[in-house]
Amino acid sequence: MEKQEYVNTFQKILDWMSITINDVQRCLYTEKKDSLDKAQREFQEMRAAALPLIDRIRSQEEKNELEKRLLMLVPSLQAVAQAMETIIARTKTKCESSILFTEKGMGELTAVIAAVKELSRDTKDALATSNPHLKSHARAEMERITQMADGFAMEHQQRMIVGVCTPQASYIYVDMMDGLKRIVKELAYLAEHI
């Protein structure tokens, strides 16, 4: 495996994730699930495209350092994919059932989504440049975003107690926020170990 193939593989996965998060955000506001259907198809295509490379590397008896590193990062990539599947599924449920989020809840999700997209960009840059500053920055950003999401969760609890938020919306909101936090954790790990 050549370094460029390694870099290209990760950059395609991170590009897909950014596009999908944009589609999720668009659907949250428009409640049109067309973009989500497209995102799901692209997700399946991306997963199918990455499998032959991973299978090829697994089947080799001897692996170079890049191949070993890629295989070590597969669980993180799987965790990102599972979190994205959850986010897509919850967004579809919200759109199909016309479940409304409060303006505050939408703003909170949008803020975390924006931070995830920035961290994804930084992770891509860390991969392309091997810049140690970007690698340590990713860890700090993960902690900041996680704290922000946890703070939003506390505010969300208050909205539930007061009755401003419905149980159906709460379930979707909490699952989406948890998925975004999982993605952030894995992006920081990938940035540090790419």
Residue pairs with C-beta under 8 A, 6 or more apart in sequence:
1 53
1 57
1 64
1 66
1 67
1 70
2 66
3 66
5 53
6 66
6 69
6 70
7 127
7 128
9 50
9 53
9 70
10 124
10 127
10 190
10 194
11 124
11 127
11 128
12 46
12 49
12 50
13 46
13 50
13 77
13 80
14 120
14 123
14 124
14 127
15 124
16 42
16 43
16 46
17 80
17 84
17 120
17 183
18 117
18 120
18 121
19 39
19 42
20 39
20 42
20 43
20 84
20 88
21 84
21 87
21 113
21 116
21 117
21 120
22 117
23 35
23 36
23 38
23 39
24 36
24 39
24 87
24 88
24 91
24 113
25 109
25 110
25 113
26 32
26 35
27 33
27 35
27 36
27 91
27 92
27 95
28 91
28 94
28 101
28 106
28 109
28 110
29 106
31 94
31 95
31 98
32 95
33 91
33 92
33 95
33 96
36 88
36 91
36 92
36 95
39 88
40 88
43 81
43 84
43 85
43 88
47 81
50 77
53 70
54 70
54 71
54 74
57 63
57 67
57 70
57 71
58 71
60 67
63 71
69 193
69 194
72 193
73 190
73 193
73 194
76 186
76 189
76 190
76 193
77 186
77 190
79 182
79 185
79 186
80 182
80 183
80 186
80 187
82 182
83 179
83 180
83 182
83 183
83 186
84 179
84 183
86 175
86 176
86 178
86 179
87 175
87 176
87 179
87 180
90 172
90 175
90 176
90 179
91 172
91 176
93 99
93 172
94 101
94 169
94 172
97 168
99 166
99 168
99 169
99 172
100 166
100 169
101 109
101 165
101 169
101 172
101 173
102 159
102 164
102 165
102 169
104 155
104 159
105 156
105 159
105 165
105 169
105 173
108 152
108 155
108 156
108 177
109 173
109 176
109 177
109 180
111 148
111 152
112 145
112 148
112 149
112 152
112 177
112 180
113 180
115 141
115 144
115 145
115 148
115 184
116 145
116 180
116 183
116 184
116 187
118 141
119 138
119 141
119 142
119 145
119 184
119 187
119 188
119 191
120 187
122 134
122 137
122 138
122 141
122 191
123 138
123 187
123 188
123 190
123 191
123 194
125 131
125 134
126 134
126 135
126 138
126 191
126 194
127 190
127 191
127 194
130 194
134 191
135 191
135 192
135 194
136 192
137 191
138 187
138 188
138 191
138 192
139 188
139 191
139 192
141 184
141 188
142 184
142 185
142 187
142 188
145 180
145 181
145 184
146 181
146 184
146 185
149 177
149 180
149 181
149 184
152 177
153 174
153 177
156 165
156 170
156 173
156 174
156 177
159 165
160 167
160 170
165 173
